[in-house]
Amino acid sequence: MKTRRMIGPAAGILLPYLLYEMVRGQSWDVHLSLPRGHFYVVSAVALLSVLIAFAVGLAGRRARNIKISCLSLAFVSLAEVFMVHGLSTPNLMLHATHLPGVAASLSVLLATFWLWMSALPTDHPFIRYFIRFEKQMLPLWTAILAVLGSLSLLYPDAISFIPLNSNPLKGIAIALVILINGYTIYRYYHAYEYSRFPLQLSIVYSAGWLIVSQLIMATGETWRLSWWLYHFLLLASMVVMLVGLKSQYAAKKSLAGALRALFTTDPIERITESMSPSVKALMAATESKDVYTAGHNLRVTLYAMQIAQELQLPPDQLRALSQGSIIHDIGKLDIPDEILNKPGRLTEEERSIIEQHPARGYEMCRRLGFMKEELEIIRSHHEKWNGEGYPDRLAGEQIPRLARIVAVADVYDALTSDRAYRQAMSHEQAMAILRENRGTHFDPKCLDAWEQAVEGSSSVSSTTSLAYSSIRRLYSFEHEG
């Protein structure tokens, strides 16, 4: 990443800490013991965290993105544990105990952990383990924190054995928060350089302010003016996250539009409207890069969905297929235009560059949090049944099933579309070539399913015009965003 681009985020993160150091120890660092005020500020932070957790969790379910699910867990953790911090305010509901300090530090530590999880690549061993419990993670974690928080309020002296407010645990907590959030900031800012998604930048600031908050908790004096700063810093981080969420997910700009997207029966709208803004943006970027394949991604998705329906794939696989196939060529963003749109035959060197696009697309999308099935489509849609494809020379059932489906749809659309180096073939000519490569290039079952899908159907001939209208909608989204 370019250092000068980090100046804004770095300044935004460091300035609050510098302000704290300027105030701390000065004559105007007055003692402000305001238990009710403290409770109100903490409650505001917790309430906003709950709103963010709910919004992010809902988006994660629809977007099939484990990173977003982990983000939701981060803000659930901050909300519930920080609420314990507020409810245990000395001389408000309870007598003075160690609970407020322990709860404050623990809220930041738990939020830091889940933010770190959200920053990991989706093929990381930790993510592979947790992804098996994705549907249960949010309700289970919420219940666990609620039970433990209630018990701690009922028996506040029971946690006095946890010396989070003294060394060496205090130093360990600071080091962990700095190191883990530092990694999170790097990963999210690096991803932001790729995609320019506003939520990623919001997370950069929030992770940085968690570091500053932990430092103030560890070094500040309770009830001093400088100590109050971290409460408002956490509140500001929640506001920044809400702004990022609004920018990221409010493309519809109306509840009616969102509801129409949820309940549409049109198959093309069902695909395009259910896609997350990140997928739409990546698709639009790919389409604008390669002028000869305008509409290609959406047509391939529609063809692949027909194959999958013939194979009777379950709904979760259909959703993964739609999200992966719509951006299967995203790696072409890194291919030079003069090679990508060359009118003549490619040289061996140029072909080797073109053949890098599945691996490049895979690397890009694994950083952005796409899940295993989508990543397999992006990486393996050019593999061949006989093992002569690329980039990994997989053969037979080593090739992920969804990638085998997309391979048939991708080649069919390539054959029946105008390209820089040839005119489009007819449906009959394209099907003849597909049949010739049954069992060599293509999985026989997937090819058979495609033949059954198009036999006596007008869906293939009608798909092109529908795809172009959907592409226009997607570009309209991109320009608004």
PyMOL commands that set and color helices and strands:
alter all, ss='L'
color gray80, all
select helices_A, chain A and resi 3-23+35-63+66-87+99-119+125-154+156-159+169-195+198-219+225-249+255-263+267-274+277-289+291-293+296-310+315-325+330-334+337-340+348-354+357-367+372-380+396-398+401-415+427-436+444-454+459-480
alter helices_A, ss='H'
color red, helices_A
deselect
rebuild
show_as cartoon
